[in-house]
């Protein structure tokens, strides 16, 4: 039953509800400004990179109030 429930969740839902890691590759030329959860949905704000901007890898961390579930979302920027 547990495997069936996990297989029906999206990667986003699994990471938020059960902890874990997920990676998001942003569109080329976009940089991450901010990210937040709303329930099990992840919202993130991007904007176009300036000419001199160097793409980065940015990590968004979540720790539960009891320290049991921990989620990391890695955002990868590229030109």
ABEGO torsion letter per residue (X at the ends): XAAAAAAABBAAAAAAAAEEBBBBBBBBGBBBABBBBBEABBBBBBBBBBAABBBBBBBBBBBBAAGABBBBBBBBBBX
